[in-house]
C-alpha cells in the first residue's frame, strides 16, 4: 500500500503505481518493482534527509494559491478538498521532517495535532471517502483504526466551522441508512455510492435522500449532494446535462468536461443551477491535481513518460493516466489554467481531487 492510508477513488489508481513493472526514477536511480520476488522496502533508493522536500506543504501551497485566485475573482467561490485530512491536522511525519532537519530548533515547530491555519482558511469544506464503508474494498466496513481516525478528523473539520461531506460505498440499503444516521450525528452530509464500482458515473434511480424544495445558496443549507465524476454513460453532452438538470440534488459535483474532451458551456452550467423543482442549487467543478490524462485539453501528442519532466510514473490501472510531480512549475501552470476555465464557467465552487497525491512520493522517500 502506498503511504499509511493509500488512495481512494480519483487517486485510487496511484496505489498501483508503485507496483508497476515500468521503472520509476528517484534521485536519478531506478526504483525496483516492489512486488518483484524477494524485493523488500529496503530496495527503495536511500534519499538523504536534506534532499527530501515537504511534499505536504507543497500540496498545501497549490491549494492555497488556487483558493486565493478563485476568491479574488469571486469572494463567494467555494473550495472543497477531497481527502488528505492530514494537510489540515499536522501528523507525526511532518513534525519529524522538521525536527530531524533542525534538532536545535525543535521548540519553534508546531506540535502534532495542531491546525494548519493557512490551509484551513483556504478551504470551505472537505469531502472524506470511506469513513465507514468502502475505504479499501467496495461494500466492506472500513478498518476500525482508519474509521476512528477519519471520524476524529471529521470532528476537527466540523469544529473549525468547515462543511463536512462523506462518501461511502455500500449497496446494502439497511447499512446505508445506518451510515446516513451516523454521518448526520457527526454533522456530516453523506452520500452512499450504490453502483458497486466506485467510479461515480451513474445518477441514482431513486430520489435524493432528504429531497429539498428550498433554494440552496450555501453549503450549510444543503440536504444532499451528487458526485458524478464520469460521463461515459451519456450519449451526448446534452444528454448528460439534461439528466443532471432533471435531478433535485442540492449540490452537483461534476467533471466539467463531457467524456473528458468536450467542455460544458456557461449556458449549460446556468441550466444546472436549477433543480428540477425550479429552486436554486450549487454546482461544483472537479479539478484533479495529481494525475495527468492523455484525453485532457492540455495533453500534447508528443508527450510521454519523462517528457515533459513532470510526467514521472505510469498508472498501470489506467493507461490514459500518468503520475505527475505536482509541484513542477509547468504542471502548476496547467492546473492554474484549468482552474481559470472552471471559474469562467460560472460554477459555485471547485472540488480539488487527488489532493492526497503526495502520499505516493512520501512512500518513495521514507524519513529513516
ZAKOLVEX-316560 format. One record per residue (C-alpha): residue number from 1; residue in one letter; x, y, z. Coordinates in pm, 1 decimal, padded with zeros to 6 digits, always signed. Each point is the difference from the previous one (the first is absolute). Layout:
<rs>
seq/type/east/north/up
NUM/A/X/Y/Z
...
</rs>
This chain:
<rs>
seq/type/east/north/up
1/X/+00000.0/+00000.0/+00000.0
2/X/+00120.8/+00349.7/-00075.1
3/X/+00037.5/+00201.7/+00315.9
4/X/-00190.0/-00092.4/+00313.1
5/X/-00343.1/+00052.7/-00144.7
6/X/+00044.9/-00043.3/-00373.1
7/X/-00226.0/+00175.5/-00248.9
8/X/-00368.1/-00001.0/-00072.1
9/X/-00211.2/+00051.5/-00310.0
10/X/+00145.7/+00264.6/-00229.9
11/X/+00344.4/-00067.6/+00139.0
12/X/-00057.4/-00370.4/+00057.9
13/X/+00198.6/-00109.6/-00298.5
14/X/+00308.9/+00161.3/+00151.0
15/X/+00000.0/-00292.9/+00241.0
16/X/+00095.4/-00222.3/-00288.0
17/X/+00267.6/+00235.0/-00126.2
18/X/+00267.9/-00124.9/+00237.9
19/X/-00081.6/-00352.3/-00111.6
20/X/+00070.9/+00065.3/-00363.9
21/X/+00267.5/-00193.2/-00181.7
22/X/+00102.7/+00319.7/-00183.3
23/X/+00293.1/+00184.5/+00153.1
24/X/-00056.9/+00297.3/+00229.1
25/X/+00292.3/+00236.8/+00051.9
26/X/+00078.2/+00136.8/+00346.8
27/X/+00312.3/+00211.1/+00054.3
28/X/+00126.2/-00112.7/-00340.0
29/X/-00026.4/-00363.8/+00105.0
30/X/-00237.8/-00262.5/-00129.4
31/X/-00256.5/-00108.8/+00254.2
32/X/-00034.2/-00379.2/-00017.2
33/X/-00336.6/-00167.7/-00021.7
34/X/-00110.9/-00043.1/+00364.3
35/X/-00203.2/-00308.8/-00098.4
36/X/+00289.3/-00176.5/-00166.5
37/X/+00107.0/-00328.0/+00167.6
38/X/+00190.8/+00051.1/+00325.6
39/X/-00005.2/+00377.7/-00041.5
40/X/-00065.0/+00192.6/+00319.1
41/X/-00032.1/+00361.1/+00108.1
42/X/+00375.0/+00023.7/+00059.9
43/X/+00038.0/+00000.4/-00380.3
44/X/-00140.8/+00354.0/-00017.4
45/X/+00292.2/+00231.0/-00079.5
46/X/+00124.3/+00185.8/+00305.5
47/X/-00078.2/+00370.6/-00003.4
48/X/+00200.5/+00226.2/+00234.6
49/X/-00224.5/+00189.3/+00235.2
50/X/+00108.2/+00338.2/-00133.6
51/X/-00110.8/-00110.6/-00348.0
52/X/-00353.0/-00094.0/+00107.7
53/X/-00243.8/+00285.8/-00056.5
54/X/-00311.1/+00059.7/+00205.4
55/X/-00242.2/-00152.5/-00248.9
56/X/-00295.8/+00090.0/+00221.2
57/X/+00083.4/+00367.2/+00011.9
58/X/+00048.7/+00007.5/-00375.8
59/X/-00352.7/-00133.7/-00041.7
60/X/-00133.5/+00251.0/+00252.8
61/X/+00168.6/+00277.9/-00196.1
62/X/-00183.7/-00104.4/-00316.6
63/X/-00338.1/-00016.5/+00174.2
64/X/+00058.6/+00338.9/+00163.6
65/X/+00105.9/+00160.3/-00328.6
66/X/-00302.7/-00136.8/-00186.1
67/X/-00229.3/+00115.4/+00279.1
68/X/+00152.6/+00348.5/+00002.0
69/X/-00047.9/+00033.1/-00375.3
70/X/-00361.9/-00117.6/+00000.0
71/X/-00105.5/+00207.3/+00300.2
72/X/+00157.1/+00315.3/-00141.4
73/X/-00219.3/-00044.6/-00304.7
74/X/-00305.2/-00097.4/+00202.9
75/X/+00010.0/+00033.3/+00380.8
76/X/-00291.0/-00245.4/+00024.8
77/X/+00179.6/-00270.4/-00197.8
78/X/+00018.4/-00325.2/+00198.2
79/X/+00302.9/-00227.4/+00035.9
80/X/-00041.9/-00365.3/+00096.0
81/X/+00298.3/-00229.2/+00054.6
82/X/-00039.2/-00372.2/-00048.8
83/X/+00174.6/-00210.9/+00263.5
84/X/+00354.3/+00068.8/+00126.7
85/X/-00129.8/+00114.1/+00341.6
86/X/+00356.9/+00002.1/+00133.9
87/X/+00056.6/+00317.8/-00200.2
88/X/-00235.3/+00160.9/+00248.8
89/X/+00115.6/-00176.8/+00316.1
90/X/+00374.7/-00045.6/+00038.5
91/X/+00120.2/-00358.6/+00028.6
92/X/+00319.1/-00150.3/+00140.1
93/X/+00178.7/-00041.6/-00335.4
94/X/-00002.6/+00371.6/-00068.3
95/X/+00115.5/+00080.9/+00352.2
96/X/+00283.3/-00250.7/-00036.7
97/X/+00093.4/+00150.2/-00336.1
98/X/+00035.7/+00340.3/+00166.5
99/X/+00174.5/-00102.0/+00319.5
100/X/+00241.7/-00252.1/-00151.6
101/X/+00122.1/+00268.9/-00237.2
102/X/+00026.8/+00258.5/+00278.3
103/X/+00040.7/-00178.1/+00335.8
104/X/+00121.7/+00316.4/+00171.6
105/X/-00316.3/+00185.5/-00093.3
106/X/-00247.5/-00263.8/+00110.3
107/X/-00196.2/+00241.9/+00220.8
108/X/-00089.1/+00232.3/-00286.9
109/X/-00209.1/-00254.7/-00190.1
110/X/-00369.6/-00051.5/+00056.0
111/X/-00085.3/-00327.2/+00168.0
112/X/-00169.0/-00308.5/-00134.8
113/X/-00375.3/+00054.7/-00015.3
114/X/+00019.1/+00373.7/-00059.2
115/X/-00216.2/+00164.2/-00266.5
116/X/+00166.5/+00143.3/-00308.2
117/X/-00177.6/+00334.5/-00004.5
118/X/+00093.9/+00116.1/-00352.7
119/X/-00134.4/-00325.5/-00142.9
120/X/-00314.1/+00020.2/+00212.5
121/X/-00059.3/+00353.7/-00125.4
122/X/+00035.1/-00116.5/-00360.3
123/X/-00274.2/-00264.3/+00011.7
124/X/-00371.7/+00020.4/+00068.9
125/X/-00051.8/-00369.1/+00052.9
126/X/+00134.8/-00349.4/-00039.2
127/X/-00127.4/-00315.3/-00168.6
128/X/+00126.0/-00316.0/+00171.7
129/X/-00022.1/-00342.3/-00166.1
130/X/-00074.9/-00325.4/+00178.2
131/X/-00047.0/+00124.9/+00353.7
132/X/-00219.7/-00298.0/+00081.7
133/X/-00017.8/-00221.5/-00310.0
134/X/+00209.1/-00065.9/-00307.7
135/X/+00333.5/+00163.3/+00083.6
136/X/+00179.1/-00309.7/-00129.7
137/X/-00259.1/-00228.3/-00158.8
138/X/-00344.8/+00086.2/-00126.7
139/X/-00271.9/-00101.5/+00243.3
140/X/+00242.2/-00092.9/+00277.6
141/X/+00020.5/+00185.2/+00332.0
142/X/+00295.6/+00232.9/+00027.7
143/X/+00267.1/-00130.9/+00236.4
144/X/-00076.6/+00109.6/+00354.8
145/X/+00321.3/+00196.3/+00053.4
146/X/-00036.6/+00189.6/-00325.0
147/X/-00368.3/+00068.4/+00058.4
148/X/+00074.3/+00143.0/+00342.9
149/X/+00275.4/+00215.6/-00147.8
150/X/-00229.5/+00134.8/-00270.5
151/X/-00274.5/+00065.7/+00252.3
152/X/+00240.9/+00193.8/+00219.8
153/X/+00102.9/+00209.9/-00299.0
154/X/-00365.5/+00050.1/-00086.7
155/X/-00058.0/+00139.2/+00346.6
156/X/+00285.1/+00247.9/-00049.0
157/X/-00140.9/+00112.2/-00335.9
158/X/-00341.6/+00054.3/+00154.0
159/X/+00136.6/+00171.5/+00309.7
160/X/+00202.3/+00241.0/-00213.3
161/X/-00314.6/+00111.3/-00179.7
162/X/+00057.8/-00171.4/-00333.8
163/X/-00261.5/-00206.0/-00184.4
164/X/+00057.7/-00372.3/+00029.7
165/X/-00112.3/-00243.1/-00269.9
166/X/+00048.9/-00376.1/+00006.3
167/X/+00001.8/-00249.6/-00285.0
168/X/-00046.1/-00369.3/+00081.4
169/X/-00038.5/-00307.6/-00221.3
170/X/-00262.2/-00259.1/+00079.6
171/X/-00303.1/-00142.8/-00181.3
172/X/-00173.0/-00136.6/+00311.4
173/X/-00286.3/+00239.0/+00066.7
174/X/-00025.4/-00100.4/+00365.5
175/X/+00366.3/+00085.7/+00050.4
176/X/-00043.4/+00316.4/-00204.9
177/X/-00267.7/+00129.3/+00234.3
178/X/+00230.4/-00060.4/+00294.8
179/X/+00284.2/+00187.3/-00171.0
180/X/-00227.2/+00295.1/-00075.5
181/X/-00118.5/+00008.6/+00359.3
182/X/+00351.7/-00014.2/+00143.2
183/X/+00124.3/+00260.9/-00247.0
184/X/-00283.3/+00234.6/+00093.9
185/X/+00085.3/-00032.8/+00369.2
186/X/+00360.6/+00083.0/-00089.8
187/X/-00115.5/+00316.9/-00173.4
188/X/+00081.0/-00135.0/-00346.9
189/X/-00191.1/-00005.1/-00326.1
190/X/+00016.3/-00358.5/-00128.0
191/X/-00011.3/-00153.1/-00345.1
192/X/-00011.6/-00379.0/-00039.8
193/X/+00120.3/-00137.8/-00331.6
194/X/-00204.5/-00309.7/-00088.6
195/X/+00140.6/-00067.6/-00347.8
196/X/+00253.2/-00257.2/+00114.9
197/X/+00300.4/+00136.2/-00187.3
198/X/+00108.3/+00328.2/+00167.0
199/X/+00004.3/+00174.5/-00338.0
200/X/-00276.4/+00246.7/+00084.6
201/X/-00134.0/-00005.5/-00352.7
202/X/-00371.7/-00057.5/+00050.7
203/X/-00290.3/+00208.4/+00122.8
204/X/-00195.1/-00202.4/+00258.4
205/X/-00346.3/-00109.0/-00109.1
206/X/-00141.7/+00083.9/+00343.5
207/X/-00087.7/+00352.9/+00100.4
208/X/+00256.5/+00180.0/+00217.1
209/X/+00005.4/-00070.8/+00368.8
210/X/-00160.7/+00294.6/+00182.8
211/X/-00127.9/+00148.4/-00325.0
212/X/-00017.5/+00372.4/+00053.9
213/X/-00231.0/+00244.2/-00183.2
214/X/+00170.9/+00306.4/+00145.6
215/X/+00261.3/+00208.0/-00182.1
216/X/+00358.4/-00076.1/+00104.5
217/X/+00246.5/+00289.1/-00014.7
218/X/+00265.7/-00136.2/+00236.3
219/X/+00121.2/-00339.9/+00115.3
220/X/-00147.2/+00041.6/+00348.4
221/X/-00350.6/-00021.3/-00149.0
222/X/+00066.5/-00307.9/-00215.5
223/X/-00179.7/-00321.1/+00094.3
224/X/+00165.7/-00227.9/-00257.3
225/X/+00254.5/-00004.7/-00283.1
226/X/+00084.5/-00197.1/-00313.2
227/X/+00361.1/-00070.1/-00105.6
228/X/-00009.7/-00098.1/-00369.8
229/X/+00363.8/-00015.1/-00104.9
230/X/-00033.6/-00198.6/-00322.9
231/X/-00229.8/+00060.4/-00296.5
232/X/+00082.8/-00304.6/-00214.8
233/X/-00352.4/-00132.8/+00038.0
234/X/-00164.5/+00294.0/-00175.9
235/X/-00026.3/+00004.6/-00378.7
236/X/+00051.2/+00372.9/-00048.4
237/X/+00097.3/+00303.0/+00204.4
238/X/-00362.1/+00115.4/-00017.6
239/X/-00124.3/-00336.6/+00130.0
240/X/+00241.4/+00028.2/+00292.0
241/X/-00103.0/+00354.9/+00090.2
242/X/-00371.4/-00072.2/-00037.7
243/X/+00026.8/-00305.7/+00224.6
244/X/+00169.3/+00206.4/+00269.9
245/X/-00249.4/+00284.1/-00038.4
246/X/-00285.1/-00247.6/+00053.6
247/X/+00115.8/-00075.8/+00355.6
248/X/-00082.7/+00171.2/+00327.5
249/X/+00338.4/-00022.8/+00170.5
250/X/+00101.5/+00309.7/+00196.1
251/X/+00361.0/-00019.6/-00119.6
252/X/+00150.3/-00146.6/-00317.3
253/X/+00367.5/-00090.3/-00034.4
254/X/+00101.9/-00064.3/-00359.9
255/X/+00298.5/-00035.6/-00227.9
256/X/-00057.7/+00308.7/-00212.7
257/X/+00106.0/-00192.1/-00312.3
258/X/-00247.7/-00244.5/-00153.5
259/X/+00194.7/-00321.9/-00054.5
260/X/+00307.0/+00204.5/+00091.7
261/X/+00012.9/+00163.4/-00342.2
262/X/-00285.4/+00247.9/-00046.0
263/X/-00044.4/+00279.1/+00253.3
264/X/-00338.5/+00081.4/+00140.9
265/X/-00114.4/+00348.4/-00103.3
266/X/-00078.3/+00303.4/+00212.8
267/X/-00366.5/-00027.7/-00104.4
268/X/-00014.1/-00365.7/+00100.1
269/X/+00143.5/+00080.1/+00341.3
270/X/-00279.0/+00255.8/+00039.7
271/X/-00246.0/-00276.5/-00084.9
272/X/+00149.7/-00221.5/+00273.0
273/X/-00034.2/+00276.0/+00258.8
274/X/-00370.3/-00084.6/+00023.4
275/X/-00139.9/-00319.4/+00142.6
276/X/-00280.6/-00175.1/-00181.4
277/X/-00230.2/+00159.3/+00256.3
278/X/+00119.3/+00341.4/-00121.6
279/X/+00186.7/+00116.9/+00309.7
280/X/+00368.7/+00094.6/+00006.1
281/X/+00281.3/-00240.4/+00078.5
282/X/+00380.8/-00002.1/+00007.7
283/X/+00219.4/-00132.5/-00281.6
284/X/+00364.0/-00102.2/+00051.2
285/X/+00260.6/-00079.8/-00261.8
286/X/+00261.7/-00264.8/+00074.8
287/X/+00370.8/+00077.3/-00042.0
288/X/+00245.2/-00296.8/+00017.1
289/X/+00340.4/+00096.5/+00138.9
290/X/+00215.2/-00313.7/-00000.4
291/X/-00054.2/-00184.1/-00329.6
292/X/+00032.6/+00111.4/-00360.2
293/X/-00232.4/-00158.2/-00258.0
294/X/+00068.5/-00030.4/-00368.9
295/X/-00362.6/+00090.4/-00075.5
296/X/+00015.3/+00341.9/+00165.6
297/X/+00018.2/+00332.7/-00181.2
298/X/+00358.1/+00063.9/+00108.9
299/X/+00150.2/-00328.7/-00126.9
300/X/+00237.8/+00027.4/-00296.0
301/X/+00035.2/-00276.9/-00256.1
302/X/+00376.2/-00032.0/+00053.2
303/X/-00016.2/-00031.8/+00379.8
304/X/+00133.5/-00318.0/+00157.6
305/X/+00142.6/-00114.7/+00332.8
306/X/+00268.1/+00249.0/+00100.2
307/X/-00083.6/+00243.6/-00280.0
308/X/-00101.5/+00245.9/+00132.1
309/X/+00192.5/-00069.4/+00322.7
310/X/-00306.1/+00017.9/+00226.5
311/X/-00130.6/-00329.9/-00146.4
312/X/+00176.1/-00232.9/+00243.0
313/X/-00174.2/-00338.5/+00025.3
314/X/-00253.7/-00204.8/-00196.6
315/X/-00332.5/-00097.0/+00148.8
316/X/-00033.1/-00373.2/-00069.7
317/X/-00364.4/+00012.5/+00098.9
318/X/-00081.6/+00249.4/-00273.7
319/X/+00230.9/+00040.7/-00300.6
320/X/-00151.0/+00344.1/-00069.4
321/X/+00145.8/+00136.4/+00324.9
322/X/+00345.1/+00097.3/+00120.7
323/X/+00113.8/+00098.0/+00349.3
324/X/+00136.0/+00354.6/+00006.3
325/X/+00244.0/+00204.2/+00203.4
326/X/-00279.7/+00231.0/+00108.7
327/X/+00245.3/+00266.6/+00122.7
328/X/+00158.9/+00040.7/-00342.3
329/X/-00049.2/+00356.4/-00124.7
330/X/-00122.0/-00115.0/-00343.1
331/X/-00256.3/-00231.2/+00158.4
332/X/-00114.5/+00277.0/+00234.7
333/X/-00044.1/+00222.2/-00303.6
334/X/-00228.8/-00263.0/-00154.9
335/X/-00196.2/-00036.2/+00322.7
336/X/-00034.0/+00377.8/+00021.5
337/X/-00148.1/+00019.9/-00350.1
338/X/-00231.9/-00288.5/+00088.0
339/X/-00117.9/+00192.6/+00306.6
340/X/-00049.2/+00315.0/-00205.0
341/X/-00219.4/-00191.2/-00243.3
342/X/-00211.5/-00144.6/+00280.2
343/X/-00054.6/+00343.6/+00157.2
344/X/-00084.8/+00145.1/-00343.1
345/X/-00284.9/-00250.6/-00032.7
346/X/-00192.0/+00166.9/+00281.2
347/X/-00002.2/-00292.1/+00242.5
348/X/-00033.9/+00059.7/+00372.6
349/X/+00313.5/-00182.4/+00102.0
350/X/+00259.0/-00264.8/-00068.5
351/X/+00072.8/-00342.2/+00144.2
352/X/+00378.3/-00042.5/+00004.5
353/X/+00055.2/-00369.9/-00066.9
354/X/+00313.7/-00211.5/+00051.6
355/X/+00118.4/+00232.9/+00274.7
356/X/+00151.1/-00309.3/+00166.3
357/X/+00242.2/-00054.5/-00290.9
358/X/+00295.6/+00091.6/+00221.2
359/X/-00032.8/-00338.2/+00175.7
360/X/+00144.5/-00164.9/-00309.5
361/X/+00319.4/+00202.7/+00028.8
362/X/+00026.0/-00029.0/+00377.9
363/X/-00004.8/-00376.9/-00035.0
364/X/+00297.8/+00020.0/-00234.5
365/X/+00193.9/+00214.8/+00247.6
366/X/-00026.6/-00137.8/+00353.4
367/X/+00153.4/+00227.1/+00262.6
368/X/+00202.0/-00275.5/+00166.0
</rs>
